[in-house]
């Protein structure tokens, strides 16, 4: 994994989120991925789990913008700080998210484990 590889992966992740595209998101992950949205929750497992997670998570989101900064790339792991801004469709409230990804990749560039920590703030 190089910094350029990680940039490409994060760009694709951001596009998938901004387009609310669970299929594009799932395609970024290995068949046996573990996707930890929070440190203590059960992970979404496998591509189908990621697809289902994304379909549900983005259902109530609009006007999504995603950005990131790479913190580290070592071997098969990458760390990135990310931020996103979304509007909740049901309430029109704007949510700003600030988070960290810890990513582990397999050969070929698919992510086999995603762990994230994030915080959110809301404004009207």
Secondary structure, 3 states (H helix, E strand, C coil): CCHHHHHHHHHHHHHHHHCCCHHHHHCCEEEEEEEECCCCCCCEEHHHHHHHHHHHHCCCEEEEEEEEEEEEEECCEEEEEEEEEEEECCCCCEEEEEEEEEEEECCCCCEEEEEEEEEEEEEC
